[in-house]
Amino acid sequence: MNMEAGIFNRQSTYQIKIQGLLRKNWAAWLDGTVLAIRSGDTCTFITVSVPDQAALRGILNKLWDLNLTIISVSQAEEKDDEYEFD
């Protein structure tokens, strides 16, 4: 298997959509991995940057422990310092 060196050491960016509204001060509670928290009408979008799947799972576990409903998790594609979500 031929893989680029360092492919497993890259940060990945995800957008987590949860039901309900969260204030931006929740970012500190999520271990400083949060890039942005944006609230819609009935849901919140949390953009996080994590080094691996285990770190992502840790964030999802914290949201689960708070009894928050996770609607979706999408990985972002980086395009010119901006992120595009599926």
N, C-alpha and C positions, 0 to 999 in steps of 0.2 A: 504494500500500500504506500503510494507516494503522496505525501502531504507537505504543504508548506510549513517551514519552521515557524513556530509561534502562533499557529492557527488556533490553538486552544487557550491562548493567553489574551485574547481580544475581549474588550468590553462589548456587551450586546445591549441594545436598547429595546425596551418593551413598553407598550401602552396597556395598562390594566383598566378596564371599565368596570366600575362598581355601581350598584344601585344605591341611590341616596346621595346626599351632599356632604362633602367633607371640607373643612376649612384648611387653608394652606399651612397652618401650624402643625398639621399631622406629618409633614415632611420630615421633621426632626425625629419623630418616633419611628420612622422607617429606616433608621441607620444611615442617613445621609446619602442614600443611593438615588433619591428622588430628584429628577431634573425639573419637573413641573407638575402642578396639580391644577386642573381646570374643571370647573363645575358647569354642567349643562342645566337643563330644566329639571331633570329628575335623576341625573346620574353624575358621577365624577370620573374624570379621566386622570390617571396617575401615570406619568412617564418616568421610568426608572432605567438606570444604567447599572448592569450587574456583570461581574466577571465570569459567572458560570451558572448552570442550571440550579445548583444547590443554593446559591444566593437568591435566585428568583423564587425558588420554593420557600425559602425563609420568609420572604416578603408576603407571599401568598398565604403562608401559615399564620402570619400576624393578622392579616385581614380576616382570615377564617376565625381566629380566636376572638375577634371583635364582633363576630356574628354578622359580618357584612356579606352581601350577596355579590359574588364576582360574576359579571355578565360575560366578559371576554378578556382574553390575553392575546395581544398581537405583537409580533416581532417587527421592528422598524427596519427599513432600508435607509442607510445614510446617503443623502444626495446633496452635495455642496453645503455641508454644515447644517442641513435641515433634515428632518426625519419624515419619512412617508410611511404611513401605516396602511395595512391591507384592509 
